[in-house]
Amino acid sequence: MKISDYIPLKESISFRLAPTPVNIVLALITAGLIFFYLYGVMHFFEHGHHAYNVTRTHPWGFLVAAYEFFVAIAMGSIVVAASGIFFDIHVISPLIKRLLMFGLLSLFAGFTAFLFEIGHPITMVIYTALSGNVTSALFWLGVFYPSFMLFTILTFISYSKNVGPTKIFALFAIIFANSSVLTAGSIFGLLNARDFSSGVFYPIEFMATAILGGIFLLTLITVMFRRDDFLQAVLALKKVSIAILSLLLIMYIIKYLTGIYGDVPAKAQAVNYIFTSANFLIFELGLGIIFPLFVAVFGSTQKIGLFALASFFGLVGIMFSRIDLVNGVEVVPLQTMATRVYQEMPTLITDYIPSMTELAIGLGAVGVFIFFMYLAENIFDLDTQAQ
């Protein structure tokens, strides 16, 4: 009995990199990001959370945004892949194993960033199991994440080896992936004291951007690895991206109008500040939604080169959407209930800029993710399709 009987390994494992210009540039970027990540980790161990620019009034920073970015890609990739199995969507069959694997690796990359945001990660796991608060969205993330990872692994093995109830595993992978990303969005949506994020907007936005992130990642993989067998799948999913991008554009317009309507203190301030910032207008809205939507609608129906560029900017836009969310939640400091009697309207917290340590860990996690993908490509058989 060998491990290859259960896990689809390549017959000959080699880590030799073909010396093409694209591979060389990608390898240099990845190495640079990993060294940047290690610098951030070492600086964190030297100085602890003092190495971050977060404060008591702005306790969440860049690492939370980076973690939520990787979670979006992970959940979206696996929902797309598992849906292809459960609903027999044959056009995406060539990429199912790769999306399942890369989705898991994206989640692990997110953990490499979030690990250094949590003060006591081991204690957190222990007390979540022993005395978790079942009314907390964070508690349910601790339930859904392991279940999601378990059924994703079972789906990957079952689909690869043609054994077991693959569709049942895929169904549970879809359920727990959706539950995870919706719960992650609900962490912000249930912050009733934070008017910027309170409500149903961000759970839905997390779900939409997760699927969108999976589509964007697949498109980049298709171009980077020059996989013509993925082309039809990308063209089909590009049509799905049109619907999701259109939905997001409408949602943002409605959120802005409802946010500034009535000039409600705190809420209108936060919405107006975030939605008129360069981060939102240029990166989240312009490059993240409008440009990919324009390319998907008016671009070539047979080639994906320009859509790959739009996908790269789309992923950048998703990252900035998480940054804007974290900042928007905290830009207006909390106050006592009798604000107008005892307090003046607070000054917006606009001076938060991620420290070099935060940037090193958050951006370096991208290099970790690319390195994980490189290892997976060379160790696992991600091409052979199930019959």
C-alpha positions in Angstrom: 0.0 0.0 0.0 1.5 3.3 -1.2 0.6 6.9 -0.7 0.0 7.2 -4.4 -2.9 4.7 -4.0 -4.8 7.5 -2.2 -3.2 10.8 -3.5 -2.6 11.5 -7.2 1.2 11.9 -7.3 3.2 12.4 -10.4 5.3 9.4 -11.5 8.5 11.4 -11.6 8.7 14.4 -9.3 11.0 17.1 -10.5 11.4 20.7 -9.3 13.4 21.8 -12.3 12.1 25.1 -13.7 12.1 25.6 -17.5 14.3 28.7 -18.1 11.8 30.7 -20.0 11.6 34.5 -19.5 8.2 34.2 -17.8 9.4 31.5 -15.4 12.5 33.5 -14.5 10.7 36.7 -13.8 8.0 34.8 -11.8 10.7 33.0 -9.8 12.5 36.2 -9.0 9.3 37.9 -7.9 8.4 34.9 -5.8 11.8 34.7 -4.1 11.7 38.4 -3.4 8.3 38.2 -1.8 9.3 35.2 0.3 12.4 37.0 1.6 10.1 40.1 2.3 7.8 37.8 4.2 10.6 36.3 6.3 11.8 39.8 7.1 8.4 40.7 8.4 8.1 37.5 10.5 11.6 38.1 12.0 10.7 41.7 12.8 7.4 40.5 14.4 9.2 38.0 16.6 11.6 40.8 17.7 9.0 43.5 18.5 5.6 41.7 18.7 2.5 43.7 17.8 4.4 46.9 18.5 5.8 46.4 15.0 2.3 47.1 13.6 0.7 50.5 13.2 -2.6 49.4 14.7 -3.9 51.1 17.8 -6.7 50.6 20.3 -9.0 52.7 18.2 -7.9 51.1 15.0 -7.2 47.5 16.1 -7.6 45.8 12.7 -5.0 46.4 10.0 -3.5 45.2 6.8 -3.1 41.6 7.8 -6.8 41.2 8.4 -7.5 42.5 4.9 -4.8 40.2 3.4 -6.3 37.2 5.2 -9.8 38.0 3.9 -8.3 38.3 0.4 -6.9 34.8 0.4 -10.1 33.4 1.9 -12.0 34.9 -1.0 -9.8 33.2 -3.6 -9.9 29.9 -1.7 -13.7 29.7 -1.3 -14.3 30.9 -4.9 -11.9 28.4 -6.4 -13.4 25.5 -4.5 -17.0 26.5 -5.1 -16.4 26.7 -8.9 -14.6 23.3 -8.9 -17.0 21.5 -6.6 -20.0 22.9 -8.6 -18.4 21.5 -11.8 -18.4 18.0 -10.1 -21.8 18.2 -8.5 -23.7 19.7 -11.5 -21.7 17.8 -14.2 -20.4 21.0 -15.8 -18.1 19.2 -18.2 -16.5 22.4 -19.7 -14.6 23.0 -16.5 -13.5 19.4 -16.0 -9.9 19.9 -17.1 -9.3 22.4 -14.2 -11.3 20.8 -11.3 -8.3 19.2 -9.6 -6.1 22.2 -10.0 -8.8 24.6 -8.6 -9.4 22.3 -5.6 -5.7 22.1 -4.8 -5.1 25.8 -5.3 -8.1 26.8 -3.3 -6.7 24.9 -0.3 -3.3 26.4 -0.8 -4.8 29.9 -0.9 -6.4 29.3 2.4 -3.1 28.1 3.9 -1.4 31.2 2.5 -4.0 33.3 4.2 -3.3 31.5 7.5 0.4 32.4 7.1 -0.6 36.0 7.2 -3.3 35.8 9.8 -1.2 33.7 12.1 0.8 36.8 13.1 -2.3 38.9 13.7 -3.6 36.5 16.4 -2.0 37.0 19.8 -2.3 33.4 21.0 -3.4 31.2 18.1 -3.0 27.9 20.0 -4.9 29.2 22.9 -7.6 30.4 20.5 -8.1 26.9 19.1 -8.2 25.3 22.5 -10.8 27.6 24.0 -12.8 27.6 20.9 -13.2 23.9 21.3 -13.7 24.0 25.1 -15.8 27.0 25.7 -16.7 28.6 22.3 -19.4 31.2 22.1 -22.0 29.7 19.8 -23.6 33.2 19.2 -20.3 34.4 17.7 -19.6 34.4 14.0 -16.0 33.7 14.7 -16.9 30.5 16.6 -18.7 29.2 13.5 -15.7 30.0 11.3 -13.8 27.7 13.6 -16.5 25.0 12.8 -16.9 25.6 9.1 -13.2 26.0 8.1 -12.1 22.4 9.3 -15.3 21.0 7.7 -14.6 22.8 4.5 -11.0 21.7 4.3 -12.0 18.1 5.1 -14.6 17.8 2.4 -12.4 19.6 -0.1 -9.6 17.0 0.5 -12.1 14.1 0.3 -13.5 15.6 -2.9 -10.0 15.9 -4.4 -9.0 12.3 -3.5 -12.4 10.8 -4.5 -12.5 12.7 -7.9 -8.8 11.9 -8.6 -9.1 8.1 -7.8 -12.7 7.5 -8.9 -13.6 6.1 -5.5 -16.3 7.0 -3.0 -19.3 9.2 -3.3 -17.6 12.1 -5.1 -20.8 14.1 -5.7 -21.7 13.9 -2.0 -18.3 15.1 -1.0 -18.5 17.9 -3.5 -21.9 19.0 -2.2 -20.6 19.3 1.3 -17.6 21.1 0.0 -19.9 23.7 -1.6 -22.1 24.0 1.5 -19.2 24.5 3.9 -17.3 26.8 1.5 -20.3 29.0 1.1 -21.0 28.9 4.8 -17.4 29.9 5.5 -17.3 32.9 3.2 -20.8 34.1 4.3 -19.8 33.8 7.9 -16.6 35.7 7.2 -18.7 38.5 5.7 -21.1 38.3 8.6 -18.3 39.1 11.0 -18.5 42.6 9.5 -22.2 42.6 8.8 -23.1 41.8 12.5 -21.0 44.8 13.8 -24.1 46.8 14.6 -22.0 49.4 16.3 -20.1 50.0 13.1 -22.6 51.5 10.7 -20.3 51.3 7.6 -20.4 47.5 7.5 -23.6 46.6 9.5 -26.2 44.8 7.4 -26.4 42.3 4.6 -24.1 44.0 2.1 -20.8 42.5 3.0 -21.9 38.8 3.4 -23.2 39.0 -0.2 -20.2 41.0 -1.4 -17.9 38.4 0.1 -19.7 35.6 -1.7 -19.7 37.4 -5.1 -16.0 38.5 -4.9 -15.0 35.0 -3.8 -16.4 33.4 -6.9 -15.0 36.2 -9.0 -11.6 35.7 -7.4 -11.7 32.0 -8.4 -12.5 32.9 -12.0 -9.7 35.5 -12.1 -7.1 33.1 -10.6 -8.1 30.4 -13.1 -7.6 32.9 -16.0 -4.2 33.8 -14.8 -3.2 30.1 -14.4 -4.4 29.4 -18.0 -2.2 32.2 -19.4 0.9 31.5 -17.2 0.9 27.8 -17.9 -0.2 28.2 -21.5 -3.0 25.7 -21.0 -5.1 25.7 -24.2 -7.3 22.9 -22.7 -8.5 25.5 -20.1 -9.6 28.0 -22.7 -13.2 26.9 -23.1 -13.6 26.8 -19.3 -12.3 30.4 -19.0 -14.5 31.6 -21.8 -17.5 30.1 -20.1 -16.7 31.5 -16.7 -16.0 34.9 -18.2 -19.7 35.1 -19.0 -20.4 34.3 -15.3 -18.0 37.1 -14.3 -20.1 39.6 -16.3 -23.2 38.9 -14.2 -21.2 39.0 -10.9 -19.4 42.3 -11.8 -22.6 43.9 -12.9 -24.2 42.8 -9.6 -21.3 44.3 -7.6 -21.5 47.6 -9.5 -25.2 47.9 -8.7 -24.6 47.0 -5.0 -21.9 49.6 -4.6 -24.1 52.3 -6.1 -26.9 51.4 -3.8 -24.6 51.3 -0.8 -23.3 54.7 -1.5 -26.7 56.3 -2.0 -28.2 54.7 1.1 -25.0 55.5 3.1 -25.1 59.3 2.4 -28.9 59.6 2.4 -30.1 61.5 5.5 -26.5 62.4 6.4 -26.7 60.0 9.4 -23.7 60.7 11.7 -20.9 58.2 11.6 -22.4 56.2 8.7 -22.4 59.0 6.2 -18.9 60.1 7.3 -17.4 56.6 6.8 -19.2 55.9 3.5 -18.3 59.3 2.0 -14.7 59.0 3.1 -14.2 55.5 1.7 -16.2 55.9 -1.5 -14.4 59.1 -2.5 -10.9 57.8 -1.7 -8.3 56.9 -4.3 -8.2 53.4 -3.0 -11.8 52.9 -3.8 -12.2 54.9 -7.0 -9.0 53.8 -8.8 -8.3 50.3 -7.5 -11.5 48.8 -6.1 -14.0 50.3 -8.5 -12.0 51.3 -11.6 -9.5 48.5 -11.9 -11.4 45.9 -9.9 -14.9 46.2 -11.4 -15.3 48.5 -14.3 -12.2 47.5 -16.3 -12.8 43.7 -16.0 -16.5 44.3 -16.8 -15.6 46.3 -19.9 -13.1 43.7 -21.1 -15.5 40.8 -20.4 -18.4 42.5 -22.3 -16.5 44.0 -25.2 -13.4 41.9 -25.4 -12.7 38.9 -27.7 -14.9 35.9 -27.4 -12.1 33.6 -28.5 -9.0 34.9 -26.8 -8.3 35.6 -23.2 -5.1 37.7 -23.2 -6.7 41.0 -22.3 -9.1 39.3 -19.9 -6.0 37.8 -18.1 -4.7 41.4 -17.6 -8.2 42.4 -16.4 -8.1 39.4 -14.0 -4.8 40.5 -12.5 -6.3 44.0 -11.9 -9.5 42.3 -10.6 -7.5 40.5 -7.9 -5.8 43.8 -7.0 -9.3 45.3 -6.8 -10.5 42.5 -4.5 -7.5 43.1 -2.2 -8.3 46.8 -2.0 -11.9 46.0 -1.3 -10.8 44.2 1.8 -8.5 47.1 2.8 -11.3 49.6 2.3 -13.7 47.4 4.4 -11.3 47.2 7.3 -10.6 50.9 7.2 -14.2 51.8 6.7 -15.2 49.9 9.8 -12.8 51.7 12.0 -12.5 55.2 10.4 -15.1 56.6 12.7 -14.2 56.0 16.4 -16.8 54.4 18.7 -18.7 56.8 21.0 -21.0 56.6 24.0 -24.8 56.5 23.3 -25.4 60.1 24.3 -23.1 61.5 21.6 -24.7 64.9 21.1 -25.0 65.6 24.8 -21.6 64.6 26.1 -19.3 64.4 23.0 -18.5 66.2 19.9 -18.3 64.3 16.6 -15.0 62.5 16.6 -12.2 63.2 14.1 -11.9 60.5 11.5 -9.0 58.0 11.9 -7.3 58.7 8.6 -3.7 58.3 9.8 -3.4 54.5 9.7 -0.8 53.4 7.2 0.4 49.7 7.4 3.9 49.4 8.8 6.7 47.8 6.9 6.2 44.6 9.0 2.6 44.4 8.1 3.3 45.0 4.4 6.1 42.4 4.5 3.9 39.7 6.0 0.7 40.5 4.0 2.4 40.9 0.6 4.9 38.2 1.3 2.1 35.8 1.7 1.5 36.2 -2.0 5.0 34.8 -2.6 4.2 31.9 -0.2 1.0 31.2 -2.2 2.9 31.1 -5.5 5.5 28.8 -4.0 2.8 26.5 -2.7 1.3 26.4 -6.2 4.8 25.6 -7.7 5.2 22.7 -5.3 1.7 21.4 -6.0 2.3 21.5 -9.8 5.4 19.4 -9.5 4.3 16.9 -6.9 0.6 16.2 -7.7 -0.9 14.9 -10.9 -3.4 17.7 -11.5 -3.9 17.0 -15.2 -5.4 13.5 -15.5 -9.1 13.8 -15.6 -11.5 11.5 -13.8 -13.5 9.2 -16.1 
